[in-house]
């Protein structure tokens, strides 16, 4: 990864954050909590940026339709977030596989 890639990544992240700040306050709160959860849980797909961008696109469509965030995702935000990554591998899964000595993984 070169310096240009880092700079471009920062530009994209700042543009993403500007889109988040343009959401209504209730959407921002839910988005930030989901983001914090995903950063903590660490789904592997998070690194390519499509998960958070997809959520943001979904939220922007909800705002355009005039719906409240809980009307859009339901009352249980945690269940909604878990459902988005239920079939995703997490970094914790990869670590557990590497330490368990399963075939095809490095033993520690």
Secondary structure, DSSP 8 states (H G I E B T S, - for coil): --HHHHHHHHHHHHHHHHHHHTS-HHHHHHHHHHHHHHHHHTBGGGGGTHHHHHHHHHHHHHHHTT--HHHHH-S-HHHHHHHHTTT--BHHHHHHHHHHT-TTS---
